Amino acid sequence: MNSNLFHWPVFLALTASLSMGLVHSTQAGTCTVDWNNVHQRIDGFGACSAYAPTMTSAQAATFFGTNSGQMGLSLWRIKINEDNSWSTETANAAYAHQYGAKVLGSPWLAPSAWMSSGSLLPSHYADYANWLSNAAVSINLDYVSIQNEPDFGAQGGWMSWSSTQIFNFMKTNAPAIGRPVVMPESYHFSDAYSDPVINDPVAVSNFAILGGHLYGGGNYVHTNALAHGKPVWMTEHFNQAGNTNTLWATTNILCAVNFAWEIGQCMTNQMSAYIWWRAYHSPYAYDDLIIGTTPATPDVTGYAVAQYARFIRPGYYRIDASATAGSASITAFTDTNSGNFTIVAVNTNATTSISQTFNLNNSPGTVTSVTPWITSATMSLSNQTPVTVSGSSFGYTIPAQSVVTFVGQASPATPVPPTLLSVADQIMNAGQTLLVTNTATDPNVPPQMLSFSLLNNPSGATLTPLNTTNAQFSWRAPVSSAGTTNLVTVAVTNTTTLLSDTNSFKVIVNPLSSQPTVGSIATTNGQVTLVLNGPQGPDYTVLTTTNLIAPIDWQVLMTTNSPVTPVTLTLPLTADPMRFYRIQIGP
């Protein structure tokens, strides 16, 4: 997006208006919020300052603060100017970081010397990656995009990329950027621009986040990115309700509910972030999120995003919120550490309120009340009287054309320690490597982070986490442990509650069945052939000397790792008149 050209998306047209004397009706709806069904992690909500001057300290406080009259944004997007004039972007990034927000930088154009016919020359891909790296350091960016809307460059007046060009750059040059990469920021959020990168085992490792815009589509579940562990961010959009040729006032609640509805849809479609387009200094009033510079006050769209951003902080997770037909559009989120949770209900109907029932299933503790916050034609993120929760259920009337956020806390129930599944005693031979998977379960809802440790173990044993619930014990028993019984005790600890469980098992190392021997020795065709016998498991090391009179100088010829015995070794025949061989087992 630039300051002279704007996209007018086909957006949900909810144009019903509230006229004088119109009688409101009420619908009934039921929503079940289920803590057992946990979805994507939330990275934040934000806006963009492209083409805007440096924000004032008052504007920064309004954007990023979490107090009354503030929005609580946790992400910020800036434009990486192709002329290296980054003072405004650096200042705005510093404001964002002051409040703990993360900053994404997106380029519209590369330096002109590296471009031809509106595209970046492949011969300058390395220069471009290094330039983005320099911008990331100079501006202090947390994330870097490789291009704003590569599929709209020809129309928009910025740089164009084909999906093949993006693939080639991402596979070869993206690592040089040195920051987590967001790509492809497609105008239509088109998977055709990202799938070649995702489907390549090398290129997929070179980006961190799938980003895109919603102009003309893209608000769906991007399954390929999610299947490859890539969070999905919506990094630019703005909406216009009704007639696209009509510029309407910032107080138009229709814009606010459309905005909030779209954020909720993005969250339902497993997106982890939503970033609005122009935060301030837009030529169109409906685009801005605030009014004024000092002081700076959110407008109705600013309050709409604050209904999410103030109460859903980075690190929250979306949980199920299934609603019956006719209900508001509802999303729910929880902080798995504190028990805090947020439910956002959006009623886009201009004339009908909703008598909404909420059932809270499988919450991690007791919920006694929730506090509603409302943005409507008459209220701006206004907190209401707390609502009592009885029997894990509460009811509330969602006003027509409004956004209502319910904030609550599930007071933790008595925490339960994790449990380690029992492991049978293990029997092995000396020299062999034992691998044992230890599995833990956490009955807390939602499950908490677990850590593993060894309390008792034979020397040289290790315990390596495989994932959130499994850790692998590994030990290669030395020959010196033959005929011993070794106690292993594994502990698992809930990192939040510090409650733990332990499990012990024995590792029995069999005695050596025999000592190593040379079964036969022969010379032929200038080679010495040795046949070695002995127990299965240890390494066999062949040593040699020409002198059996002390001190004997044994030299290592070779080591075979856990061979199947008997093993035949062929060694070069030396010119020595006499040579002796010795077999040693280990480790």
Secondary structure, 3 states (H helix, E strand, C coil): CCCCCCCCCCCCCCCCCCCCCCCCEEEEEEEEEEEEEEEEECCEEEEECCCCCCCCHHHHHHHHCCCCCCCCCCEEEEEECCCCCCHHHHHHHHHHHHCCCEEEEEECCCCHHHEECCEECHHHHHHHHHHHHHHHHHHCCCEEECCCCCCCHHHHCCCCCCHHHHHHHHHHCHHHHCCCEEEEEECCCCHHHCHHHHCCCCHHHHCCEEEEECCCCCCCCCHHHHHCCCCEEEEECCCCCCCCCCCCCCCCHHHHHHHHHHHHHHHHCCCCEEEEEECCCCCCHHHCCEECCCCCEECHHHHHHHHHHCCCCCCCEEEEEEECCCCCEEEEEECCCCCEEEEEEEECCCCEEEEEEEEEECCCEECCEEEEEEECCCCCCEECCCEECECCEEEEEECCCEEEEEEEECEECCCCCCEECCCCCEEECCCCEEEEEEEEECCCCCCCCEEEEEEECCCCCEEEECCCCEEEEEEECCHHHCCCEEEEEEEEEECCCCCEEEEEEEEEECCCCCCCEEEEEEEECCEEEEEEECCCCCEEEEEEECCCCCCCCCEEEEEECCCCCCEEEEEECCCCCCCEEEEEEEC
